[in-house]
Amino acid sequence: MGDVINLNRFRKKRQRDEKARQAEANRAKHGRTKAERASQAAARKRDEERLDGHLLEGSEPPAEGTHEPTPPQED
């Protein structure tokens, strides 16, 4: 006689293996490496500093989420 196999254990192991393969594919498809995240953060910071450098003296940057220019201040 052959060995007795627990079919539930076999089925659950197969499902875990399939989920692991799917997770690996998702990480490869959507994930970013630490170096990529650091590079993007540095570029964002550099862009923000460059943009802030173009502000007129005495004016304040617009509030977050607004895209309308601020009116000039009268002295």
SULFENVEN-V562902 format. One line per field, one symbol per residue. phi: phi as a letter, one per 30 degrees, with the letter a starting at -180 (. if undefined). A space follows every 10 residues. Layout:
phi = ???
This chain:
phi = .dddcddddd dddddddddd dddddddddc dbdddddddd dddddddddd dddcdddicc dddejccddd dddcc
